[in-house]
Amino acid sequence: MKLVLLDAATLGDGLDFGVLDRFGEVVRYPMTRPDEVGVRIADADIILINKIKITEAVLAAAKQLKLICIFATGYDNIDLAACRAAGVAVCNVKGYSTHSVAQLTVLMALTLCEKLGAYTDAVKSGEYRRSGLANKLSPVYRELYGKTWGIVGAGAIGSQVARVAEAFGCRVLAYKRTPTDEFECVPLDTLLEQSDIVSLHTPLNDGTRGLIGARELALMKPDAILVNVARGAVTDEAAVAEAIKAGRLGGFASDVYSTEPFGEDHPFSSLLGLDNVLLTPHMAWGAIEARVRCLGEIVKNIDAFLGGEKRCRVD
């Protein structure tokens, strides 16, 4: 049996891929260009991917392919209809990054609320030393206590963020496809109008693409903070950039983008260097503990498939 890992470099350092060797021959590529995918998986039985797009044309080149394992929960980069038509099983990984993503979400919100960059820069630059004052209290920053935190997508990650927000003394509002008694669930417009912080945790699909656009941004408080750790295309990125530059949004943080990495022509390129913007390179999911869990779940998915069981199947 041949296993092909197409984009190992996106999984970072510190993983022992030797755990895959017992399944057969393992071929590992750091990265794979779109035009190389078909050739590299032509004789593969199992392929392992993170960000690689799997299309109908790619599948046509893989005559022996039986299983696709994705190192992620989201699978919007895979043409599931084409996989079903070709008889190829698809497995994702659930729950492995809940704490890792929640941790960055809260850190981003705290950093923007606390204006932390301005204060650490004051010490690094020598401004604090030269001031002769024992403390610096500008720009004005605010407590989380008593604020309203809106959770868009209260699944595993969103729920974990909600629990942390509650521990800080926030009122939590949730917008969820299936309302739950665990949180105060409200319509999206209500959540946007009332929240001081809004964090996005939804999968990307036809119902969530462009979910936060110009109309929705206009509903938000002018000093509200928006945090996106879902998928870039859940927001209208041009509208977000415009809202920030026009002063209609207090702060914005994102770890995800419609194009990764984004280029100079991307709307967020005009936000680089702004004090009220935090942009990170799609790393929220990747604490070493989360990545080790993810690889372990991939192994369990392969074991289950080879044993005739269905585990984490999304096809």
C-alpha positions as CSV (number, residue, x, y, z in Angstrom):
1,M,0.0,0.0,0.0
2,K,1.3,3.5,-0.9
3,L,0.6,6.6,1.2
4,V,1.4,10.0,-0.2
5,L,1.6,13.1,2.0
6,L,1.4,16.1,-0.3
7,D,2.1,19.2,1.9
8,A,4.1,18.1,5.0
9,A,5.6,21.5,5.4
10,T,2.3,23.0,6.3
11,L,2.2,20.7,9.4
12,G,5.2,22.2,11.0
13,D,8.1,20.7,12.9
14,G,8.1,18.2,15.7
15,L,5.9,15.5,14.3
16,D,6.9,11.9,14.0
17,F,5.6,10.7,10.6
18,G,7.2,7.3,11.3
19,V,3.9,6.3,12.8
20,L,2.6,5.9,9.3
21,D,5.2,3.4,8.2
22,R,3.3,0.4,9.4
23,F,0.6,1.0,6.7
24,G,3.1,0.6,3.8
25,E,5.3,2.8,1.7
26,V,5.1,6.5,2.7
27,V,6.1,9.2,0.3
28,R,6.3,12.7,1.8
29,Y,6.5,15.9,-0.1
30,P,7.1,19.3,1.7
31,M,4.8,21.1,-0.8
32,T,3.0,20.2,-4.0
33,R,2.0,22.6,-6.7
34,P,-1.5,22.2,-8.2
35,D,0.0,20.9,-11.5
36,E,2.0,18.3,-9.6
37,V,-0.9,16.7,-7.6
38,G,-2.2,14.4,-10.3
39,V,1.3,12.9,-11.1
40,R,2.2,12.5,-7.4
41,I,-1.0,10.6,-6.5
42,A,-1.3,8.5,-9.7
43,D,-0.4,5.3,-7.9
44,A,-1.4,6.2,-4.3
45,D,-3.8,4.2,-2.3
46,I,-4.1,6.8,0.5
47,I,-3.3,10.5,0.3
48,L,-2.8,12.8,3.2
49,I,-3.3,16.5,2.8
50,N,-3.8,19.8,4.7
51,K,-4.3,22.6,2.3
52,I,-4.1,20.9,-1.1
53,K,-7.2,21.2,-3.3
54,I,-8.6,17.9,-4.5
55,T,-10.7,18.4,-7.7
56,E,-12.5,16.1,-10.1
57,A,-9.6,16.4,-12.5
58,V,-7.1,15.4,-9.8
59,L,-9.2,12.4,-8.8
60,A,-9.3,11.2,-12.4
61,A,-5.5,10.8,-12.3
62,A,-5.6,8.6,-9.2
63,K,-6.7,5.2,-10.4
64,Q,-5.9,3.4,-7.2
65,L,-7.0,6.0,-4.6
66,K,-9.2,4.7,-1.9
67,L,-8.9,7.2,1.0
68,I,-8.2,10.9,1.5
69,C,-7.2,11.9,5.0
70,I,-7.2,15.7,5.7
71,F,-5.2,17.1,8.6
72,A,-8.0,19.5,9.4
73,T,-11.7,19.7,10.5
74,G,-12.7,21.8,7.5
75,Y,-12.7,20.2,4.1
76,D,-13.9,22.9,1.8
77,N,-10.8,22.2,-0.3
78,I,-12.1,18.8,-1.3
79,D,-14.7,18.2,-4.0
80,L,-16.8,15.7,-2.1
81,A,-19.2,15.1,-4.9
82,A,-16.3,14.0,-7.1
83,C,-15.0,11.8,-4.3
84,R,-18.3,10.1,-3.9
85,A,-18.6,9.5,-7.7
86,A,-15.1,8.0,-7.7
87,G,-15.7,5.8,-4.7
88,V,-13.0,7.6,-2.6
89,A,-13.5,7.9,1.1
90,V,-12.7,11.1,2.9
91,C,-11.9,11.5,6.6
92,N,-11.3,14.7,8.5
93,V,-10.1,15.2,12.1
94,K,-12.4,16.7,14.8
95,G,-11.7,18.3,18.1
96,Y,-7.9,18.2,17.9
97,S,-7.4,22.0,17.8
98,T,-10.2,23.2,20.1
99,H,-8.0,24.6,22.8
100,S,-5.3,25.8,20.5
101,V,-7.7,27.9,18.4
102,A,-9.6,29.1,21.4
103,Q,-6.3,30.2,23.0
104,L,-5.3,32.4,20.1
105,T,-8.9,33.8,19.8
106,V,-8.8,35.0,23.4
107,L,-5.3,36.3,23.1
108,M,-6.2,38.3,20.0
109,A,-9.2,39.9,21.7
110,L,-7.2,40.6,24.9
111,T,-4.3,42.2,22.9
112,L,-6.6,44.5,21.1
113,C,-8.7,45.4,24.2
114,E,-5.5,46.0,26.2
115,K,-3.8,48.0,23.4
116,L,-0.9,45.8,24.4
117,G,1.2,46.6,21.3
118,A,1.4,50.3,22.2
119,Y,2.5,49.5,25.8
120,T,5.2,47.0,24.9
121,D,6.4,49.3,22.1
122,A,6.7,52.1,24.7
123,V,9.2,50.1,26.7
124,K,11.1,48.7,23.7
125,S,11.5,52.1,22.2
126,G,12.8,53.7,25.3
127,E,9.8,56.1,25.5
128,Y,8.9,54.8,29.0
129,R,12.4,55.3,30.3
130,R,12.7,58.8,28.9
131,S,9.3,59.9,30.2
132,G,10.4,59.8,33.8
133,L,6.9,58.7,34.8
134,A,6.3,55.5,36.8
135,N,3.4,54.5,34.5
136,K,1.9,55.1,31.1
137,L,-1.9,54.9,30.7
138,S,-2.4,56.0,27.1
139,P,-3.9,54.9,24.8
140,V,-7.0,54.2,26.9
141,Y,-7.7,50.4,27.3
142,R,-10.7,48.6,28.7
143,E,-11.6,45.6,30.8
144,L,-13.4,42.6,29.4
145,Y,-15.5,42.4,32.6
146,G,-19.0,43.4,31.8
147,K,-18.6,43.5,28.1
148,T,-20.7,41.4,25.6
149,W,-18.9,38.7,23.6
150,G,-20.7,37.4,20.5
151,I,-19.8,33.9,19.3
152,V,-20.7,33.2,15.7
153,G,-20.7,29.4,15.4
154,A,-20.9,27.8,18.9
155,G,-19.4,24.5,18.1
156,A,-16.5,23.0,20.0
157,I,-14.1,25.9,19.5
158,G,-16.8,28.6,19.8
159,S,-18.1,27.0,23.0
160,Q,-14.6,26.9,24.5
161,V,-14.1,30.6,23.7
162,A,-17.5,31.3,25.3
163,R,-16.5,29.6,28.5
164,V,-13.3,31.6,28.7
165,A,-15.2,34.8,28.0
166,E,-17.6,34.0,30.8
167,A,-14.7,33.4,33.1
168,F,-13.6,37.0,32.4
169,G,-17.1,38.3,33.3
170,C,-18.4,38.7,29.8
171,R,-22.0,38.3,28.8
172,V,-22.0,35.7,26.0
173,L,-24.3,35.8,23.0
174,A,-24.2,33.0,20.5
175,Y,-25.4,32.6,16.9
176,K,-25.8,29.0,16.1
177,R,-27.6,27.0,13.3
178,T,-29.1,24.8,16.0
179,P,-29.8,26.9,19.1
180,T,-28.7,25.4,22.5
181,D,-29.7,26.1,26.1
182,E,-26.0,26.3,27.0
183,F,-25.7,29.9,25.8
184,E,-28.0,32.8,25.1
185,C,-28.7,32.2,21.4
186,V,-29.9,35.2,19.3
187,P,-30.2,36.2,15.6
188,L,-27.0,37.3,13.9
189,D,-28.1,40.9,13.6
190,T,-28.9,41.1,17.3
191,L,-25.5,39.6,18.2
192,L,-23.7,42.1,16.0
193,E,-25.6,45.1,17.3
194,Q,-25.0,44.2,21.0
195,S,-21.5,42.7,21.1
196,D,-18.3,44.5,22.1
197,I,-16.3,41.6,20.7
198,V,-17.4,39.2,17.9
199,S,-15.4,36.1,17.1
200,L,-16.1,33.9,14.1
201,H,-15.9,30.0,14.4
202,T,-18.1,28.8,11.6
203,P,-17.1,26.3,8.8
204,L,-17.1,27.7,5.3
205,N,-20.0,26.6,3.2
206,D,-22.6,28.1,0.9
207,G,-24.5,29.3,3.9
208,T,-21.6,31.1,5.6
209,R,-19.6,32.4,2.6
210,G,-19.6,36.2,3.0
211,L,-21.6,36.0,6.2
212,I,-20.0,39.1,7.6
213,G,-20.3,41.8,4.8
214,A,-20.8,45.5,4.7
215,R,-24.4,45.3,5.9
216,E,-23.4,43.2,8.9
217,L,-20.3,45.4,9.7
218,A,-22.6,48.5,9.7
219,L,-24.6,46.9,12.5
220,M,-21.6,46.6,14.8
221,K,-20.6,49.1,17.5
222,P,-18.0,51.5,16.1
223,D,-15.5,50.5,18.8
224,A,-16.3,46.7,18.5
225,I,-13.6,44.1,17.9
226,L,-14.0,41.4,15.2
227,V,-11.9,38.3,15.4
228,N,-11.9,35.7,12.5
229,V,-10.4,32.3,13.2
230,A,-12.9,30.5,10.9
231,R,-12.2,30.8,7.2
232,G,-11.2,34.0,5.4
233,A,-14.2,33.9,3.0
234,V,-16.7,33.9,5.9
235,T,-16.1,37.6,5.7
236,D,-16.2,40.1,2.9
237,E,-12.5,41.0,3.3
238,A,-12.7,44.2,1.3
239,A,-15.6,45.4,3.4
240,V,-13.7,44.6,6.6
241,A,-10.7,46.5,5.4
242,E,-12.8,49.5,4.5
243,A,-14.6,49.5,7.9
244,I,-11.3,49.5,9.7
245,K,-9.8,52.3,7.6
246,A,-13.0,54.4,7.9
247,G,-13.0,54.0,11.7
248,R,-16.3,52.1,11.7
249,L,-14.7,49.1,13.5
250,G,-12.6,49.4,16.6
251,G,-10.3,46.5,16.0
252,F,-9.8,43.5,13.8
253,A,-7.8,40.3,14.1
254,S,-7.6,37.4,11.7
255,D,-5.7,34.2,11.3
256,V,-7.4,33.1,8.1
257,Y,-7.7,34.5,4.6
258,S,-9.5,33.7,1.4
259,T,-6.0,33.4,-0.3
260,E,-3.2,32.0,1.8
261,P,-0.7,33.5,1.9
262,F,-2.4,36.7,0.7
263,G,-0.6,38.9,-1.8
264,E,0.0,42.6,-2.1
265,D,-3.3,43.1,-3.9
266,H,-5.3,41.6,-1.0
267,P,-7.5,44.1,0.9
268,F,-5.6,43.3,4.2
269,S,-2.3,44.5,2.7
270,S,-3.5,48.0,3.3
271,L,-4.0,47.2,7.0
272,L,-0.5,46.1,7.8
273,G,1.1,48.2,10.5
274,L,-2.2,49.5,11.9
275,D,-2.2,49.5,15.7
276,N,-5.8,48.1,15.9
277,V,-5.2,45.2,13.5
278,L,-3.6,41.8,14.3
279,L,-2.9,39.4,11.4
280,T,-1.3,36.0,12.0
281,P,-0.3,33.3,9.5
282,H,-3.0,30.7,9.9
283,M,-1.3,29.3,13.0
284,A,-4.2,29.1,15.5
285,W,-4.7,25.4,15.1
286,G,-1.1,24.5,15.3
287,A,0.1,24.3,19.0
288,I,2.4,21.3,19.1
289,E,0.0,19.4,21.3
290,A,-2.8,19.9,18.8
291,R,-0.7,18.8,15.9
292,V,0.4,15.6,17.7
293,R,-3.3,14.9,18.5
294,C,-4.1,15.5,14.8
295,L,-1.6,13.0,13.5
296,G,-2.8,10.5,16.1
297,E,-6.3,10.9,14.8
298,I,-5.2,10.4,11.2
299,V,-3.6,7.1,12.2
300,K,-6.9,6.1,13.9
301,N,-8.8,7.0,10.8
302,I,-6.6,4.9,8.6
303,D,-6.8,2.0,11.0
304,A,-10.6,2.2,11.0
305,F,-10.9,2.4,7.2
306,L,-8.6,-0.6,6.7
307,G,-10.7,-2.5,9.3
308,G,-13.9,-1.8,7.4
309,E,-15.2,0.8,9.9
310,K,-16.4,4.3,9.3
311,R,-14.7,6.9,11.5
312,C,-14.7,10.7,10.9
313,R,-16.1,10.2,7.4
314,V,-17.3,13.2,5.6
315,D,-17.9,11.8,2.1
